[in-house]
Amino acid sequence: MDTIASLFSFITTPVSWIIVQFHKLYGAIFGADSGWAWGLSIVSLVILIRICLIPLFVKQIKATRGMQALQPKMKAIQERYKNDKQRQSEEMMKLYKETGTNPLSSCLPILAQSPFFFALYHVLASIANGQTIGVINQSLLESARQAHIFGAPLAAKFTDSAEKVASLNASITDVRIVTAVMIVLMSLSQFYTQRQLMQKNVDLSVKTPFMQQQKMLMYIFPVIFAVMGINFPVGVLVYWLTTNVWTMGQQMYVINQNPTPGSKAQDQYLTRLLKQVTAHGVVKGRSKKKIVAAIVAKGPDRNDNERKFITALTKQGMAAQADGTVIKSSEATADADAASGGVATKRQQPKRQTKSKRQTPPSKPSKK
């Protein structure tokens, strides 16, 4: 881990500078040597980074949905060219180009975040070893070494020896309890985030190997975090736990406001939207109008959730429009009549004949 962290040493100065600026703010409130001042500085660093990564997060969502939609076509290509790996690769690249999908886009937030993570690890490891780094001078170094969170120093690790922990003015029991609790919370938050994605925000109408892979990752990632976590300093665990909680909350918001088409979350969203439209008679909000407009534009290609939504609107005497608004069905009929010339053309029904006329055969014309 130290070797990997050193590769990102070029960014340790900016990271240490950001932490120091936040420390000045929180130090004025909690005290310069307080664990809360240093801990909240790390939390604030996470929030700042994640706010900057929101555009990449949006791209990640679009890329993930694009990959889900392409799974049937990708599987067809794999089966068609299973004996020709080169042609299979070429057809895959062609498919990505035609659809504007980039498989790496789903990894962008993690890749962009990695340099900051390893730089922070490098900073905290230097503090643990009593070495100045970046803009953290000797006085700040001593302050950081004195900072404790629930009795555990920021630079201490679960695997540290009792002698090393003692040099940081702490007990090995406190360090291991705090780090163990944080590792469990970190792993559980990762598991819940992935489980939430699989259960609510996956198109259930498409069964592909992609879904099985995601399910495997749901169990593998928490185990990886747990194993790696015992080698993380407390400060890094604070960083990683904060970013997991942020991701979980961010994903909850996206699932509730813009769910994947065909997913359980979309069904729940459209049910809530139907109640609102029925109660108020209008679609409130630009984002909601965009979703209704997209459903209308799909026409016969709507999924089961969307067809159920349109049918429910019709039963309520309403009709969704191309601009995302809804109007009463009678108004829609009137608009159609106006478009055809302002007069509703009625189909003329044949005059009803009496029973005797229906039974009497038509008379033949007389010959002269």
N, C-alpha and C positions, 0 to 999 in steps of 0.2 A: 504493500500500500504506500509506503514511504517513497518508493521508486516512482510509482505512478503520480503521486502528488508533486514530486519534484519536477515532473514534466510540465506542470502547469504553474511553475514558479513565477512565470512572467506576469501572472495576474494576481499574485499575492499582495503586491503593493496597493493596487486599487481596492482589493477586498479588505485589507487591513485598514486602509484609509476610511472606507465606508463604516466599518465597525467602530473606529475611533470617533467618528463624527456622531454616530448614534450614542456612543458611550458618554460623550460630553453632555448630551441632552439628558439621558437617563441618570447619569452620575450626579447631576445637579438636583435630582429628585430623590434618589435612593442612596446616594453616597458613591464615591468613585470606586471603592473596593467592594461594593455589594455585588453579590451573584446575580441579583435582579437586573442591575445596570448592564452587566456584560451579557447575561442571558437574553434580555429584551433587545439588546443590540443585534444579536444573532437572529432573533425572530424578525426584527425589522429588516435585516438584510434579505431574509427569505422573501418577505412580502414585497420588497422593492424589486427583487429579481423576477418574481412571479407576475407582478404587474407589467413589467417590461416584456414578459413572454406571452402575454395574452394573445397578440396577433398570431404567434406560432401555435398557440393552443387551438385557435379557430381553424388554422390550416390542418392541424392534426385531426380534428373532428371531421372535416371534409374529406381528408385522405382516408381515414378509417372507414367512413361510410362508402366512399368510392371503392375501396378494396372489397368491402362486403358485397356490394352490388356486382362486382366483377368476378366473384368466386365461381359462379356457374360457367361463365365463359372461359375462365382460366382452367377449370377442371376439364372442359371439353377439349381445349388445346392440348392439355397433358395426355388425355386419352388418345387423341388423334395422332400425336407425334411422340408417343411413348418410346418408340425405338429410335428416334432421331432427336437427341438432346439439343443439338445446335439449332435445328429448325424450330424446336419447341421454344428455345430462348428467344429466337428472332421474332416469333409470333407473339410472345409475351410482351416484348419491347414495343412491338407494333400496336398491340392492344393498349398499353399504357400511353403511348403517344396519341392515339386516336381519341382516347377518353380524357386526356389531360391529367392522368393519375400518376402520382409519384409515390412508390411504396415507402420511401425513406421519410416522407413528410410526417408519417405517424410517429416517428422517433425524434422529430426536431426538438420538442421541448426538453426531452431528456438529454439529448446531445448538447443543446445550448446551455443547459444547467450544469453539466459535468465539470467544466473548468472551474466554476465557482465553488462547487462541492469539494473538489480536490485541493483547490487553493486554500479553502477554509481549513481543511484537514492539515495542510502543510503549516498554516499559521498556528493552529492549536498544538500540533506536535512540537513546533519550535518553542512555544510557551512552556510545554511540559518539560522540555530539555533545558529550559533556562536560557534560551537564545533569542536575541532581538531579531525581528523580521519586519520587512516593509517599513511602515511608519510607526510601528510599535517599538518605542525606545525602552530604556532600562526601567524608568519609573512606571510606564504603562505595563511593562512585563511583570513587575512585582505586584502591581494592582491586580492583573489578570490571574496570577498564580494564587492570590489570596481569595479570589472570587469562588464561592461555593453555591451550588444549587441543591437544596435539601441535604446539605452536608457533604456533597460530592463535588470536588474541584472540576472546573470546566475541562481541564486538560487530562483528567484521569480516565483510565479505561478499565473494563471488566477484567482483563487479563493482566493488569499491572500487579507487581509484587507488593507485599505489605510494606517493605522498606521504601519503595518509590512513592506509594500513597502517603506514607508518613512524612516524607519530605515535602509534601504539599499540604501538610497540616490537616490530614483527614484520616479516617479509619477505613480499613479494607472492607468492613461489613457495610458501612454506609455507601461506599462506592458501588459495591456489587448489588445491593438492594436497589439503588437508584437506577443504575444502568440496566439491570434486569427488567425493572418495570417499564423503562423507556423502550427497551428492545421489544417487549411484548406488545406495547401500545403501537409501536412503529409497524410491527408485522400484522397486527389486527387491522389497523387502518388501511394497510395495503391490500389485505384480503377483502375487506368490506368494499373498498373502491372497485376492485375487479369483479367481485360478486354482483355488486349493484349494476355494473355495466353488462354482465352476462345475463342477468335475470330480467332486466327492464329495458335495456337499450339495444337489443340485437333483434334483427328481423327474423322472427320465428318461422316465416313462410319459406325461408331458404335454408336448407340443411347442407352445410358444406364442411370440409375439413378445417376451414378457418375457425369455425365455432369450437371444434374439438381442441384446437391448439390454444385458443383463448381460455378454455376451461382448464387445460393443463397448467397454463401460466398462472391461473388464479391460485393454485396450490403451490406452485414452485417458487414464485416470487417471494412470498412471506418467509419461506424456509431459507432462501438466499439472504434475505435481509437479516434474519435471526442469526445466521452463521457469521455474516460479515459484521453484524452489530457489536459482537463482543470485542472487536478490534478497533471500534470507533471511540474517540474521546467523548466525554459527556457533551461538550459543545457541539460536536458533529451530530450526535444523537438529537440534540435540541433542533438543529438545522433540519435534519431529515424527517423528524416527527412533525415539525411545523409544515414542511412542504407536502407531506402526506395528507395532513388535515386540510391544507389549502386545496389540494387536488380533489379530495373527497367532496368538499363543499362546492368547488367549481363545477365538478361533474354533476352533482345533484341539481344545481341551477340549470345546467344545459339540458339534462334529461327532462326536467319539469317544463322548461320553456321551449325547447326545440328538439323533441325526441326523434329517434331514427324511424323512418317510415316502416310500418309493418311490425313494430315492436310493441311490447306490452305497455311501455311508457306512452307510446302514441295513442293507444286505445284509451288510457286513463286521461291523457291530455284532451283528446277530442270529446270525451264524456264531460269533462269540466267545461270545455268551451261551449258544448251544446246547452248546458244548463245556463250559462251566462247569456247566450244568444236568446234562448227561450224567455229568460227573465226580462231582458232589456230590449229585445227586438233588433239589436244591432251588434256588430262585431267591434269591440273596443280595443284599440291598440294597433299600431302599425305592424308589429311582428305577427299578431294574430291574423290580420288581414292578408299578410303575405302567405301564411300557411293555408288559409282558405282558398286564396287565389291559385296556389300551387295544386291543391286538390282538384279544383275545377278544371285547371288546364290539363290534368292527366286524362280526363275523360274515361274511356273504358279500361285504361291501364291502372285504375285505382286499386289499392289493396283492400282487404276485407275491412279493416278499421275505417278507411276513408269511405267505402261504400255504405257502411253502417251509419256513418255520420251524415252523409247526404240523404239517405233514406229517412233517418230520424228528423232531419230538417223538413223534408217533404211532408211527413206525417204531422208536423207542427204547423203546416200551412206556409212554409217559407222556402225560398230558393236561393242558393248561393250564386253570386255573380262573379264574372271574370276578374273584377277589381278587388275581390275579397270581401265585399259587402254582402248583406243578405236583404232580400225584400220579400214581401208577402206574395204568395203564389198568384193571387188575383191581380196584383200589380204586374207580375211577369206576363200574364196572359194579355193584359191591356197593352203592354209594350209591344208584344208580338202582333197584336191586331193593328196597332198604329203603324208598325213597320210595313204591314201588308196593304196600307192604303186607308186606314182609319175605319174600315167597316169589317166586321166579323162575318165571314162567309159561312152560312149555315147549310148543312147538307139537307136537301129536300127529301123527305120521306114519301114513298108512294102512298096514294090514297088507299085507305082500307076498304076492301070490297065486302059486300054482304055474302053470306053463305050461299044463297041461291045463285048469285052471279059467278061465284067461284066454281060451282058445280056445273053451270050451263056452259056447253062448249061454244066457242066463238062461231057466229053464223058465217056461212060462206057467201061470197058475193054472187048475186043473181046474174045469170047469163041472158043477154038480150038477143 
